[in-house]
Amino acid sequence: MSLSLLLNGQFAYFQSVGFNVEVGSAAGPEIEHIIQKENVLHHQFPFSREISPLSDLKALFLMIRFLRNNSFDIVHTHTPKAGLIGMMAAWFCNVPVRMHTVAGLPLMEAKGFKRRVLILVERITYRCATKVYPNSFAQREYIRKNIFSNREKLKVIGNGSSNGINCDYFQSSSALIEKAKQIRSELKIPFDKHVAIFVGRVTGDKGINELVNAFKTFQDLHLILVGPLESELSPLETSVLKEIEGNPKIHLVGFQSDVRPYILASSFLVFPSYREGFPNAPMQAGAMGIPCIVSDINGCNEIIINEANGLLIPPKNVEAIRIAILRLVEEPTLRDALKQKARGMIVERYDQKFLWEALHIEYQDQIRRYVH
């Protein structure tokens, strides 16, 4: 899913500018789509998101064997587990350019022994890499202060983000507006009612418990939850699950390959996550011209400027979510002002083609430095 959604289009771009790109990930239904859309070879490895030493050792062995049987100038990893295994294997096999992008840090919410283990994992990953790329400036500072202080090794590409956003794709059109109207009809949402939307994993650490508890206080508001309900890593509270299942104004629509009409069917995005690297959902909503309410955390507070293209709220705060929603519902002047600036502020800073060009320059610089 990370290859398909979070890095969508990047591999095809680098093929087009002369790179031979191959990709690797765990198994998943998205693989055939990636191969066809990006025109790349895909290699399957037994990566898992959980801490599982035996499985991880097996994945490391297979990765080392794979790299020894091939000749790559660059290994570029994303996600914590693939980063650890990929960077260790690339270091062991003397791959000259070893790049790791930090998109999110689970350790931010971890405590005790688990936090110490996750910090150790990050440090090993960064030491094995030749360059590390936090995907936001705030995350770079967090890493410097809490994990790894080598300033020369840390760099943010462009204005942040792992992949930017395709601003030509994420924009309103008459066809998408018609699909949005159809979605409202299918979900039985009256056209004169406000709709809040969340896009992402429907989990506790995304702030869904707080969002649902704040939502319950509104009579005429509808809520669309777009994304998979994942219970293994950060499950929702039992009462919140019951509210989602029993409240006719909460619409859990699951994963959607095209979120654009759902965004356009909404009045504003609410994204109350506890931790992020550089989230896609606020960029997508902004590019579609929809104002956002987001947590005042890494990444979110770079995409959203308070009272300019959205509202910033403290994380884990039901009342703050409620007040922010109330403002957008009851203050049309504010809502319209945020909406007018939403798309322009995303296009100006995060258009995908500019980030790809910046990453291309970085690849060339790393090759000149390390490949002999």
N, C-alpha and C positions, 0 to 999 in steps of 0.2 A: 504493500500500500504506500510506503514511503517513496519508493521509486516511481510509482504510478502517479501519485498526487502531489507530493511535496517537491519532486524534482521534474515535474511534467515538462517535456519539451527540451530540457537541457542537453540530453544525450544526442538528440537529433541535431541540435545546433552545433555541438562540438564535432559531430561527424561532418557537418557541412563546411567547417573551417579547417578540415584536414586531419582531425584526430581519429584514430581507430579506437572506438569505445566498446568495452564489454562491461556488463553489470552483474552483480551478485546479490542475492537476498535469500531469506527463507522462502519456503513454498507459499503459494497463494494464488487465488483465482485471477489476479491481475497480470500474471506473467505473460500469457499469450498476447494480451493487449499491449504490453510494454514492448515486446519483440516486434510486433507489427507496426506500432505507431512510431517507435524510435529507431527502428532498423538496427538493432543491436543484438549481440549474443548475450544470453542470460545463463548464469551459473547458479545452481542451488546449493545453499549451505544450511546446516541445521542451527541457525541462530534462534535464540529465544530471548524474550524480554525479561524473564525472571532470572534470578541468580541461581544457576544450576551448574556446578563445577564440572561434572562428568560430561554433560552435553557440550559445555563450552570448550573443554579440552578436545573433544572430538572435532568440533568446528574449527578450532585452531590448527589441529593436525591436518585436516582436509584443506584449509586455506594455505598452509605452508606448502603442502604437496602441489596444490594448484599453481601457486606463484613460482615454484621451482620448475614447473613444466612449461612455463610461459615466460615471456620477456616484456615486462611493462616498464615504462619510464615513470609513470605516475600511478599511485594508488590513492584514491580520494574516498574517505569514509564519511558516513552520516549515521546518526543515532548512537547511543552509548555502547551497546553491545557489539554492533558491527565495528564501531570505532576501536574498541579494545582489541578484538580478535584480528581485525584487519591491519591495524597499526603494528601490533606485535608480530604478526606474520610477515608484513612488509619489511620491518626492521630486521628480522631474522634472515630474510632472503635478500637483504641488501638492495631493495628497490630504491633507486636514488631519490625520488620525490615522494614524500609521504605526507599527505594533506588530510586533516581532519576538521570537519565543520561541526561546531557545537550548536545544535538547534534547541536543546532543552536540557535542563539539569534536574533529574529526579531527586538528587540529594538536597535540593533546596527545601523540600518538605519532609525529608527523612530525619530521624533522630537516633541517638545512641549508636549502637554497634553497626546498624545498617548504614547510617550516615558515614561512619568511618570507612566502611568497606567501599561505599560509592566514591568517596573522595580518593581513596587509593586507586580505584579503577580509572578515574579521570587522570590522575597523575601519571600512571603507567602509560595510558594512551598518549598524553601530551609529550612525554619523554621519548616515546618511540617515533613520534611524528617529526618531520622537519619543519612543519608550519601548522599552526592551529588557528581556526577561523571562527571565533564567536560570531553569531549572526545578529548581534545587536551591540551597541556601544555600552549599554548598561551591563550586559552580560560579560563583556570583556573586563569591566571594572570589578565585577563580582568575582570572576576567576582570578584576577590579579590579587585581590585581597584575601580570598579564602582557599584557593587551590594551588595556583601556579603563578609565580611572580616574574617569569622570564618575559619581559616586555618585547624583546626582539622576535619572539616566536609567535606572539599573539597579534592578529590583524583582522579588522572588519573590512569586508569587501563592499565597496560602494557606500550606500547609506544604511546597509544592513539587509537582512533576509537571506535565506539559503537559495532562493530561486526567483525573487522578485514576483511580479504579477503580470500576466498577459492582459494589458489594459484594453487591447482591441477585442479580446474575448469577453472580459468582464465589463460590459457596458450595456445599457438598456437599449432595447429595440422594440419595434411594434410586435414582432413575433413573440418575444419573451414576455411582453406585457400581456398578451393574450393567454400565454401559458400560465402566467401568474393569476389571472382572473379565473382560469379553469381550476387551478389549485385551490383557490378560495372557495369556489363552488363545491369541489369534491370534499373539502374539509368542513363545509357548512359554516363558513365564516362570513358574516354579513359584510358587505362592501363598505359600510360606514363605520366599522369597528377598527380600532387600532390593533396591530399585531406585533408582538415582540418575537424575534427569532434568535435561536442559538445554533451555531454550526460548529461541530466538533465531536469528540468522544463524549458520550453522555455518562460522565463519571463524577465522583465526589471531588477530585482535585481540579475539575473544570468549573467548580462553583455551582453545580446543578442543585445541590441541596439548598443553598442560599437563594438561588434564583426561583426555585419552585415555591419556597416559603414566602418570598416577597410577592410572587405572582398571586398567591392565594388571597391577598388583601384587595385585589381589584375585581370589580364586578363585570365590567364590559370589555376587558382586555382578553385577547387570545395569545397563546404561546405555541410556536412551532419549534420542535427540537429536531434538528437535522443531524444525524450521526448515529453510529452504532452504540447500543447499550452494552457497555463492557463492565462486567462484574468481578473480574478476577484481580485487578490491581488496585482499584480505588472504588469500591462499590458504593452505591447510593444508600442512604438511610431507608429503613423499611417503610417509614411513614411517607417518605418522598416517593418511593416506588408506588405505593398505594394511591397517592394523590395523582401521579401521572396516569395510572391505569384507570382511575375512577373519575377524573375531572374531564368533562366533555370539551372544555376550552383549552386543554393541553393536547397537542397533536404530535405524537412521537412517530416520525415518518421514516426513521432509520437512515442508513447510508443512502445517499443520492449521488449518482455519477455527475449530475449537472445541478448545482445548487443555485444557479442564477435565477430561475423563475421563483424559487422559494424566497430568495432575498427580496425580489421585486414584489412578492405578495405581502411583504412585511413593511412596517412603519419604521422600525429601527432594530439594530442588532444589540443584544445584551451578551457580553462575553466576560463573565466574572471569574476567570481562571485564577488559581493560586500561583502558578508559575508558568512561564513561557520562555522560549528562546525568541522567536520572531513569528508570531502567529499569522496564518494565512487569512483566517475568517475576517478580521477587521479590515485587512487590505481589500479583500473581495467585496465586502459590503460597501466600503468607501468608494471603490472604483465603480460600483453600481449606483452610486449617488445616495446611499443610505447612511444616516448618522449612526454612531456607535456609542454604547456605554461599555467601557472596559475597565478592568482592574488596573490600578496604578502600580504596575509591576514591569519588570524587564520586557522590552519589546513593545508591549501594548502602549506604554507611555512615550514611545518614539513614533509610533504610527499615528496615534491619536493625540492631538494637542487640545488640552481642556478648553471647552467653550469655543473652539475654532471649528473642528470637524467632528466633535463628539464630547463626551463627558468622561472624566476619570473618577473612579470611586475606590475606596480602600478595599482590599480583598477580604473575603470571609465576613462580610458585613451585610446582613439581610436588610437592615434599615436603610443603608446607603443605596442599595439596589432599588428599594421601594421609592425613595425620594427622587432618584435619577429618572426612573420610569415615569413617576408622577409629573416631573418637570416636562418631559417630552410629550406627554399626553395632554397636559393642561396649558402648555405655553407654545402655541403654534408659531409664534414669531421666532422663538429660539430654535424650534425644530426645523423651520424653513431656512434659517440662517446657517445652521450646521449642514443641512442638506446641500445648500448651494456651494459650499466649499469642499464637500466630501470628496468628489471625484478628482478635482484639480490638485488637491494636496497629495493624493496617492500617485497620480500620473507623474507629477513633477519630481517625486523622490524615489519611486519604486518600480517604474516601468521595467518589465522583464529584460528587454533587449539591452538596456544600459547595464544591468547587473551582469548579464552574460558576457558582454564586451569587457567589463572590468575583470571578470573571472578569467576570460581568455588571456588578457594581459598578464594576470598573475600566473597562469600556467606557463606562459612563455618565459616569464622572469625566473620561475623556479627551475625550468628546464635548463636555461642558460647557466644557472648557478650550480646545479647538481649533476646534470647529465653530461658525461664526457665521451 
